[in-house]
Amino acid sequence: MSEARAGLSGTARHVTVSAPGKVNLSLRVGPPGADGYHPVATVYLAVSLRETVTAIARTDGRVTVGPCPRQVSLVDAHDVPWDERNLAHRAAVHLRTALGLDEATHGVHLDVAKQVPVAGGMGGGSADAAAALLACSVLWETGHTRSELAELAAPLGADVPFAVLGGAAVGLGTGAELTPVAARTPVHLVLVPADAGLSTPVVFGTLDELRRDGHVPEGPAHPEVNQEVVRALTAADPLALATAMDNDLQTPAVALFPDLGDVLDLGLDEGALRGMVSGSGPTLLFVVPDEHSALSLATAVEERTGVRALPVHGPVAGAHVL
């Protein structure tokens, strides 16, 4: 038994919640403000690759977190910090503090089963935080709706409110100002994780350097939403979606991880409508017409690269109790 799980009773009250990873179908980035943050205009899509968090009541007032011992994770999580730096841990502490709950009677251990690539630009840590928020809210009987939890989630990071709500949405500001997009028909994608992660701050910093040096155009102070992507989602038109997608972080991500360019070319050779870096990378996403095409492309990419490719779809629901 891990130190974090020490003292847990086998009969302790618990709640299990699932929350989705995401891709950015458009990500436009402005120059950093005085606070160092970059304004963005993005289109989020929640996808069928999900994280699971079980909140288990503690009687000693502590908040602890660790890998779920009952479920094998699909990703290498050895770089995940299982301490107060973990986003799920931070979410539980944030909820307890924001609501003024008594620490002595609101302890919790969080078991995390990871399926979303770590440091892959897909918001896996944010999904953990979203799942932890809902799980602790139910465990502690706070009575909050998901919309209310999404508002509480904003200080935890731009992607956390979206992971709470799921579906498809436009994100503005830091990405946390959300407007739902009515995307009803599934978009089929193939995700190709890399064998190493990329630091989001480093990718943003590299974009700034490339812009200062004139290698890529400056972004507007207030980026505008890619309405062509929104229209393609609402029209369920994968070809129009593939044509319209954009990501200002793709160039710096490929500059930091040049092999991504080769895999993007490979995906197009194998029939993808479009390939793009997901968020800050290095996970790649490929748009395909349908589920059969997704399975075929995933198989071809695996055979040619030896990398496990993941056929997924979206939009899917946000955080919910299992």
C-alpha positions as a LaTeX table, in Angstrom:
\begin{tabular}{lrrr}
\hline
Residue & $x$ (\AA) & $y$ (\AA) & $z$ (\AA) \\
\hline
Met1 & 0.00 & 0.00 & 0.00 \\
Ser2 & 1.28 & 3.48 & $-0.88$ \\
Glu3 & 1.89 & 6.03 & 1.84 \\
Ala4 & $-0.88$ & 8.21 & 0.37 \\
Arg5 & $-3.41$ & 5.39 & 0.80 \\
Ala6 & $-2.31$ & 4.51 & 4.34 \\
Gly7 & $-5.14$ & 4.69 & 6.83 \\
Leu8 & $-7.95$ & 4.33 & 4.26 \\
Ser9 & $-10.76$ & 2.02 & 5.28 \\
Gly10 & $-12.06$ & $-0.56$ & 2.85 \\
Thr11 & $-15.57$ & 0.66 & 3.69 \\
Ala12 & $-14.83$ & 4.38 & 3.28 \\
Arg13 & $-17.34$ & 6.41 & 1.30 \\
His14 & $-16.20$ & 6.99 & $-2.26$ \\
Val15 & $-17.32$ & 8.57 & $-5.53$ \\
Thr16 & $-15.92$ & 7.81 & $-9.01$ \\
Val17 & $-16.05$ & 10.39 & $-11.80$ \\
Ser18 & $-14.96$ & 10.31 & $-15.45$ \\
Ala19 & $-13.88$ & 13.43 & $-17.37$ \\
Pro20 & $-12.76$ & 13.81 & $-21.01$ \\
Gly21 & $-9.57$ & 14.83 & $-22.67$ \\
Lys22 & $-9.82$ & 17.49 & $-25.36$ \\
Val23 & $-8.42$ & 18.64 & $-28.65$ \\
Asn24 & $-8.26$ & 22.18 & $-29.98$ \\
Leu25 & $-9.67$ & 22.28 & $-33.51$ \\
Ser26 & $-8.57$ & 25.89 & $-33.74$ \\
Leu27 & $-6.12$ & 27.73 & $-31.50$ \\
Arg28 & $-5.28$ & 31.34 & $-32.21$ \\
Val29 & $-2.82$ & 33.03 & $-29.85$ \\
Gly30 & $-2.22$ & 36.71 & $-29.17$ \\
Pro31 & 0.91 & 38.33 & $-27.70$ \\
Pro32 & 1.43 & 37.97 & $-23.94$ \\
Gly33 & $-0.08$ & 40.63 & $-21.71$ \\
Ala34 & 1.50 & 42.34 & $-18.71$ \\
Asp35 & 0.58 & 39.30 & $-16.60$ \\
Gly36 & 2.51 & 37.02 & $-18.97$ \\
Tyr37 & $-0.60$ & 35.20 & $-20.17$ \\
His38 & $-1.47$ & 34.93 & $-23.84$ \\
Pro39 & $-5.03$ & 35.73 & $-24.96$ \\
Val40 & $-6.46$ & 32.95 & $-27.10$ \\
Ala41 & $-9.45$ & 32.18 & $-29.25$ \\
Thr42 & $-9.95$ & 28.43 & $-29.43$ \\
Val43 & $-12.50$ & 25.81 & $-30.40$ \\
Tyr44 & $-12.51$ & 22.88 & $-27.98$ \\
Leu45 & $-13.78$ & 19.38 & $-28.66$ \\
Ala46 & $-14.13$ & 16.86 & $-25.82$ \\
Val47 & $-13.10$ & 13.39 & $-27.03$ \\
Ser48 & $-13.73$ & 9.80 & $-26.03$ \\
Leu49 & $-10.42$ & 9.36 & $-24.23$ \\
Arg50 & $-11.21$ & 9.85 & $-20.56$ \\
Glu51 & $-9.58$ & 10.12 & $-17.15$ \\
Thr52 & $-11.16$ & 8.52 & $-14.07$ \\
Val53 & $-10.82$ & 9.81 & $-10.51$ \\
Thr54 & $-12.17$ & 8.11 & $-7.39$ \\
Ala55 & $-12.52$ & 10.33 & $-4.32$ \\
Ile56 & $-12.30$ & 8.30 & $-1.10$ \\
Ala57 & $-13.21$ & 9.90 & 2.23 \\
Arg58 & $-10.38$ & 10.31 & 4.71 \\
Thr59 & $-10.96$ & 10.74 & 8.43 \\
Asp60 & $-7.68$ & 12.54 & 9.13 \\
Gly61 & $-8.36$ & 15.73 & 7.14 \\
Arg62 & $-5.53$ & 15.12 & 4.66 \\
Val63 & $-5.75$ & 15.48 & 0.87 \\
Thr64 & $-3.69$ & 12.86 & $-0.95$ \\
Val65 & $-3.46$ & 11.60 & $-4.52$ \\
Gly66 & $-2.00$ & 8.56 & $-6.28$ \\
Pro67 & $-2.33$ & 6.23 & $-9.26$ \\
Cys68 & $-5.37$ & 3.97 & $-9.11$ \\
Pro69 & $-4.23$ & 0.50 & $-7.97$ \\
Arg70 & $-7.27$ & $-1.22$ & $-9.48$ \\
Gln71 & $-6.97$ & 0.01 & $-13.07$ \\
Val72 & $-4.07$ & $-0.14$ & $-15.49$ \\
Ser73 & $-3.36$ & 3.21 & $-17.10$ \\
Leu74 & $-2.96$ & 3.28 & $-20.87$ \\
Val75 & $-0.21$ & 5.90 & $-20.69$ \\
Asp76 & 3.18 & 6.20 & $-19.05$ \\
Ala77 & 2.48 & 8.31 & $-15.96$ \\
His78 & 5.93 & 8.15 & $-14.36$ \\
Asp79 & 6.37 & 11.93 & $-14.77$ \\
Val80 & 3.06 & 12.73 & $-13.06$ \\
Pro81 & 3.64 & 14.38 & $-9.64$ \\
Trp82 & 1.65 & 12.50 & $-6.98$ \\
Asp83 & 1.73 & 15.33 & $-4.44$ \\
Glu84 & 0.35 & 18.83 & $-3.96$ \\
Arg85 & 1.52 & 19.81 & $-7.45$ \\
Asn86 & $-0.98$ & 17.38 & $-9.00$ \\
Leu87 & $-3.95$ & 19.17 & $-10.55$ \\
Ala88 & $-6.46$ & 16.76 & $-9.00$ \\
His89 & $-4.95$ & 17.45 & $-5.58$ \\
Arg90 & $-5.06$ & 21.19 & $-6.21$ \\
Ala91 & $-8.71$ & 20.92 & $-7.30$ \\
Ala92 & $-9.75$ & 19.19 & $-4.06$ \\
Val93 & $-7.91$ & 21.73 & $-1.91$ \\
His94 & $-9.31$ & 24.60 & $-3.99$ \\
Leu95 & $-12.90$ & 23.37 & $-3.59$ \\
Arg96 & $-12.51$ & 22.87 & 0.15 \\
Thr97 & $-10.95$ & 26.31 & 0.59 \\
Ala98 & $-13.34$ & 28.17 & $-1.74$ \\
Leu99 & $-16.36$ & 26.78 & 0.10 \\
Gly100 & $-14.87$ & 27.27 & 3.56 \\
Leu101 & $-15.27$ & 23.60 & 4.47 \\
Asp102 & $-13.80$ & 22.28 & 7.70 \\
Glu103 & $-10.47$ & 20.63 & 6.85 \\
Ala104 & $-10.71$ & 18.21 & 9.76 \\
Thr105 & $-13.89$ & 16.62 & 8.41 \\
His106 & $-13.25$ & 16.99 & 4.68 \\
Gly107 & $-10.20$ & 14.88 & 3.96 \\
Val108 & $-9.99$ & 12.90 & 0.74 \\
His109 & $-7.73$ & 10.52 & $-1.16$ \\
Leu110 & $-7.87$ & 10.68 & $-4.96$ \\
Asp111 & $-7.17$ & 7.57 & $-7.05$ \\
Val112 & $-6.38$ & 8.62 & $-10.64$ \\
Ala113 & $-6.56$ & 6.28 & $-13.65$ \\
Lys114 & $-4.91$ & 7.99 & $-16.63$ \\
Gln115 & $-5.80$ & 7.33 & $-20.27$ \\
Val116 & $-4.97$ & 10.72 & $-21.83$ \\
Pro117 & $-1.33$ & 11.22 & $-22.95$ \\
Val118 & 0.72 & 13.05 & $-20.32$ \\
Ala119 & 2.02 & 16.49 & $-21.39$ \\
Gly120 & 0.48 & 15.83 & $-24.79$ \\
Gly121 & $-1.61$ & 18.96 & $-25.32$ \\
Met122 & $-4.87$ & 17.12 & $-24.58$ \\
Gly123 & $-5.70$ & 18.42 & $-21.14$ \\
Gly124 & $-5.26$ & 15.17 & $-19.21$ \\
Gly125 & $-4.31$ & 16.95 & $-16.00$ \\
Ser126 & $-7.23$ & 19.31 & $-16.47$ \\
Ala127 & $-9.56$ & 16.33 & $-16.86$ \\
Asp128 & $-8.18$ & 14.97 & $-13.58$ \\
Ala129 & $-8.93$ & 18.30 & $-11.91$ \\
Ala130 & $-12.45$ & 18.41 & $-13.35$ \\
Ala131 & $-13.15$ & 14.86 & $-12.21$ \\
Ala132 & $-11.74$ & 15.58 & $-8.75$ \\
Leu133 & $-13.91$ & 18.69 & $-8.39$ \\
Leu134 & $-17.11$ & 16.81 & $-9.19$ \\
Ala135 & $-16.13$ & 13.74 & $-7.15$ \\
Cys136 & $-15.32$ & 15.83 & $-4.06$ \\
Ser137 & $-18.45$ & 17.94 & $-4.53$ \\
Val138 & $-20.60$ & 14.79 & $-4.49$ \\
Leu139 & $-18.61$ & 13.15 & $-1.69$ \\
Trp140 & $-18.89$ & 16.28 & 0.48 \\
Glu141 & $-22.52$ & 16.88 & $-0.58$ \\
Thr142 & $-21.93$ & 20.51 & $-1.58$ \\
Gly143 & $-24.95$ & 20.52 & $-3.93$ \\
His144 & $-23.17$ & 22.33 & $-6.78$ \\
Thr145 & $-24.29$ & 21.95 & $-10.38$ \\
Arg146 & $-21.74$ & 21.27 & $-13.12$ \\
Ser147 & $-22.14$ & 24.87 & $-14.35$ \\
Glu148 & $-21.31$ & 26.14 & $-10.87$ \\
Leu149 & $-18.32$ & 23.81 & $-10.64$ \\
Ala150 & $-17.10$ & 25.05 & $-14.03$ \\
Glu151 & $-17.09$ & 28.60 & $-12.64$ \\
Leu152 & $-15.22$ & 27.45 & $-9.54$ \\
Ala153 & $-12.72$ & 25.65 & $-11.79$ \\
Ala154 & $-11.43$ & 28.74 & $-13.61$ \\
Pro155 & $-8.50$ & 29.47 & $-11.23$ \\
Leu156 & $-7.19$ & 25.93 & $-11.81$ \\
Gly157 & $-6.40$ & 26.54 & $-15.49$ \\
Ala158 & $-8.09$ & 27.37 & $-18.77$ \\
Asp159 & $-8.89$ & 23.79 & $-19.77$ \\
Val160 & $-10.49$ & 22.71 & $-16.47$ \\
Pro161 & $-13.89$ & 24.41 & $-16.90$ \\
Phe162 & $-14.22$ & 22.84 & $-20.34$ \\
Ala163 & $-13.42$ & 19.37 & $-18.99$ \\
Val164 & $-16.21$ & 19.86 & $-16.43$ \\
Leu165 & $-18.75$ & 20.74 & $-19.15$ \\
Gly166 & $-17.52$ & 18.72 & $-22.15$ \\
Gly167 & $-19.15$ & 18.83 & $-25.58$ \\
Ala168 & $-17.76$ & 21.45 & $-27.96$ \\
Ala169 & $-17.18$ & 25.09 & $-27.13$ \\
Val170 & $-15.49$ & 28.32 & $-28.09$ \\
Gly171 & $-12.97$ & 29.53 & $-25.51$ \\
Leu172 & $-11.79$ & 33.13 & $-25.20$ \\
Gly173 & $-9.47$ & 35.07 & $-22.91$ \\
Thr174 & $-7.21$ & 32.44 & $-21.40$ \\
Gly175 & $-9.58$ & 29.87 & $-22.89$ \\
Ala176 & $-11.83$ & 29.65 & $-19.83$ \\
Glu177 & $-14.58$ & 31.99 & $-21.13$ \\
Leu178 & $-16.74$ & 29.30 & $-22.74$ \\
Thr179 & $-19.61$ & 29.44 & $-25.23$ \\
Pro180 & $-21.10$ & 26.04 & $-26.22$ \\
Val181 & $-21.10$ & 24.96 & $-29.87$ \\
Ala182 & $-24.02$ & 22.82 & $-31.05$ \\
Ala183 & $-22.02$ & 19.95 & $-32.56$ \\
Arg184 & $-24.32$ & 16.93 & $-32.51$ \\
Thr185 & $-22.79$ & 14.56 & $-35.04$ \\
Pro186 & $-19.56$ & 12.78 & $-34.05$ \\
Val187 & $-16.26$ & 14.02 & $-35.44$ \\
His188 & $-13.90$ & 11.09 & $-35.99$ \\
Leu189 & $-10.21$ & 11.58 & $-35.25$ \\
Val190 & $-7.02$ & 9.61 & $-34.85$ \\
Leu191 & $-4.66$ & 10.77 & $-32.09$ \\
Val192 & $-0.96$ & 9.95 & $-32.24$ \\
Pro193 & 0.89 & 10.56 & $-28.95$ \\
Ala194 & 4.62 & 11.18 & $-28.93$ \\
Asp195 & 7.10 & 9.28 & $-26.76$ \\
Ala196 & 7.94 & 12.48 & $-24.84$ \\
Gly197 & 5.98 & 15.49 & $-23.68$ \\
Leu198 & 6.25 & 19.18 & $-24.42$ \\
Ser199 & 5.97 & 21.87 & $-21.75$ \\
Thr200 & 3.11 & 24.23 & $-22.57$ \\
Pro201 & 4.97 & 27.33 & $-21.26$ \\
Val202 & 8.00 & 26.40 & $-23.37$ \\
Val203 & 5.87 & 26.09 & $-26.52$ \\
Phe204 & 4.25 & 29.48 & $-25.89$ \\
Gly205 & 7.68 & 30.98 & $-25.20$ \\
Thr206 & 9.02 & 29.54 & $-28.45$ \\
Leu207 & 6.09 & 31.10 & $-30.32$ \\
Asp208 & 7.02 & 34.48 & $-28.81$ \\
Glu209 & 10.65 & 34.02 & $-29.92$ \\
Leu210 & 9.63 & 33.04 & $-33.47$ \\
Arg211 & 7.41 & 36.12 & $-33.68$ \\
Arg212 & 10.12 & 38.45 & $-32.36$ \\
Asp213 & 12.55 & 37.06 & $-34.92$ \\
Gly214 & 10.03 & 37.47 & $-37.75$ \\
His215 & 9.76 & 33.75 & $-38.54$ \\
Val216 & 5.98 & 33.71 & $-37.98$ \\
Pro217 & 3.50 & 36.62 & $-38.12$ \\
Glu218 & 2.54 & 38.54 & $-35.00$ \\
Gly219 & $-0.86$ & 37.60 & $-33.58$ \\
Pro220 & $-3.57$ & 40.20 & $-32.93$ \\
Ala221 & $-3.97$ & 41.48 & $-29.37$ \\
His222 & $-7.47$ & 40.04 & $-29.34$ \\
Pro223 & $-7.59$ & 36.86 & $-31.45$ \\
Glu224 & $-10.87$ & 36.15 & $-33.21$ \\
Val225 & $-12.70$ & 32.84 & $-33.17$ \\
Asn226 & $-12.33$ & 30.69 & $-36.27$ \\
Gln227 & $-15.97$ & 30.76 & $-37.36$ \\
Glu228 & $-15.31$ & 28.38 & $-40.27$ \\
Val229 & $-14.43$ & 25.66 & $-37.76$ \\
Val230 & $-17.59$ & 26.43 & $-35.77$ \\
Arg231 & $-19.74$ & 26.22 & $-38.91$ \\
Ala232 & $-18.10$ & 22.96 & $-39.97$ \\
Leu233 & $-18.81$ & 21.45 & $-36.54$ \\
Thr234 & $-22.45$ & 22.47 & $-36.56$ \\
Ala235 & $-22.84$ & 21.26 & $-40.16$ \\
Ala236 & $-21.13$ & 17.92 & $-39.40$ \\
Asp237 & $-18.83$ & 18.42 & $-42.42$ \\
Pro238 & $-15.45$ & 16.71 & $-41.80$ \\
Leu239 & $-13.90$ & 17.99 & $-45.05$ \\
Ala240 & $-14.81$ & 21.60 & $-44.27$ \\
Leu241 & $-13.51$ & 21.08 & $-40.72$ \\
Ala242 & $-10.22$ & 19.70 & $-42.00$ \\
Thr243 & $-9.80$ & 22.65 & $-44.35$ \\
Ala244 & $-10.58$ & 25.26 & $-41.69$ \\
Met245 & $-8.55$ & 23.99 & $-38.71$ \\
Asp246 & $-5.59$ & 26.06 & $-37.50$ \\
Asn247 & $-3.16$ & 26.15 & $-34.59$ \\
Asp248 & $-0.70$ & 28.96 & $-33.91$ \\
Leu249 & 1.27 & 26.63 & $-31.62$ \\
Gln250 & 1.97 & 24.06 & $-34.35$ \\
Thr251 & 5.04 & 25.83 & $-35.75$ \\
Pro252 & 6.79 & 26.19 & $-32.36$ \\
Ala253 & 5.82 & 22.63 & $-31.38$ \\
Val254 & 7.34 & 21.21 & $-34.58$ \\
Ala255 & 10.41 & 23.43 & $-34.12$ \\
Leu256 & 10.92 & 21.86 & $-30.68$ \\
Phe257 & 10.01 & 18.34 & $-31.85$ \\
Pro258 & 10.92 & 18.07 & $-35.59$ \\
Asp259 & 9.83 & 14.43 & $-35.89$ \\
Leu260 & 6.22 & 15.62 & $-35.65$ \\
Gly261 & 6.46 & 16.90 & $-39.22$ \\
Asp262 & 7.29 & 13.44 & $-40.52$ \\
Val263 & 4.32 & 11.87 & $-38.75$ \\
Leu264 & 2.00 & 14.59 & $-40.06$ \\
Asp265 & 3.13 & 13.77 & $-43.61$ \\
Leu266 & 2.68 & 10.06 & $-42.95$ \\
Gly267 & $-0.91$ & 10.54 & $-41.79$ \\
Leu268 & $-1.78$ & 12.43 & $-44.96$ \\
Asp269 & $-0.14$ & 9.71 & $-47.05$ \\
Glu270 & $-2.43$ & 7.19 & $-45.36$ \\
Gly271 & $-5.62$ & 9.07 & $-46.21$ \\
Ala272 & $-6.27$ & 11.59 & $-43.41$ \\
Leu273 & $-8.20$ & 14.65 & $-44.48$ \\
Arg274 & $-5.91$ & 16.83 & $-42.36$ \\
Gly275 & $-3.30$ & 16.50 & $-39.64$ \\
Met276 & $-2.45$ & 19.05 & $-36.95$ \\
Val277 & $-0.71$ & 19.38 & $-33.61$ \\
Ser278 & $-3.22$ & 19.16 & $-30.75$ \\
Gly279 & $-2.99$ & 22.24 & $-28.51$ \\
Ser280 & 0.61 & 22.77 & $-27.43$ \\
Gly281 & 1.52 & 19.25 & $-28.59$ \\
Pro282 & 3.19 & 16.96 & $-29.10$ \\
Thr283 & 0.10 & 14.76 & $-29.62$ \\
Leu284 & $-1.07$ & 14.91 & $-33.24$ \\
Leu285 & $-4.68$ & 14.75 & $-34.41$ \\
Phe286 & $-5.88$ & 13.58 & $-37.80$ \\
Val287 & $-9.38$ & 14.24 & $-39.12$ \\
Val288 & $-11.02$ & 11.38 & $-41.03$ \\
Pro289 & $-14.46$ & 10.99 & $-42.63$ \\
Asp290 & $-15.89$ & 8.21 & $-40.44$ \\
Glu291 & $-15.24$ & 5.53 & $-37.82$ \\
His292 & $-14.01$ & 2.95 & $-40.36$ \\
Ser293 & $-11.46$ & 5.43 & $-41.71$ \\
Ala294 & $-10.29$ & 6.15 & $-38.16$ \\
Leu295 & $-9.66$ & 2.47 & $-37.46$ \\
Ser296 & $-7.84$ & 2.02 & $-40.77$ \\
Leu297 & $-5.63$ & 5.07 & $-40.28$ \\
Ala298 & $-4.78$ & 4.11 & $-36.69$ \\
Thr299 & $-3.70$ & 0.66 & $-37.87$ \\
Ala300 & $-1.57$ & 2.09 & $-40.69$ \\
Val301 & 0.16 & 4.63 & $-38.44$ \\
Glu302 & 0.95 & 1.96 & $-35.86$ \\
Glu303 & 2.37 & $-0.37$ & $-38.51$ \\
Arg304 & 4.60 & 2.33 & $-40.01$ \\
Thr305 & 5.79 & 4.01 & $-36.81$ \\
Gly306 & 5.38 & 1.49 & $-34.01$ \\
Val307 & 3.50 & 4.18 & $-32.07$ \\
Arg308 & 0.08 & 3.36 & $-30.65$ \\
Ala309 & $-2.50$ & 5.48 & $-32.49$ \\
Leu310 & $-5.88$ & 6.13 & $-30.89$ \\
Pro311 & $-9.15$ & 6.32 & $-32.85$ \\
Val312 & $-11.52$ & 8.63 & $-30.94$ \\
His313 & $-14.64$ & 10.67 & $-31.51$ \\
Gly314 & $-16.26$ & 13.78 & $-30.12$ \\
Pro315 & $-18.08$ & 15.66 & $-28.81$ \\
Val316 & $-18.62$ & 13.65 & $-25.62$ \\
Ala317 & $-20.06$ & 14.51 & $-22.23$ \\
Gly318 & $-18.08$ & 16.35 & $-19.60$ \\
Ala319 & $-17.36$ & 15.19 & $-16.06$ \\
His320 & $-19.98$ & 12.78 & $-14.74$ \\
Val321 & $-20.38$ & 10.28 & $-11.92$ \\
Leu322 & $-19.95$ & 6.62 & $-12.83$ \\
\hline
\end{tabular}
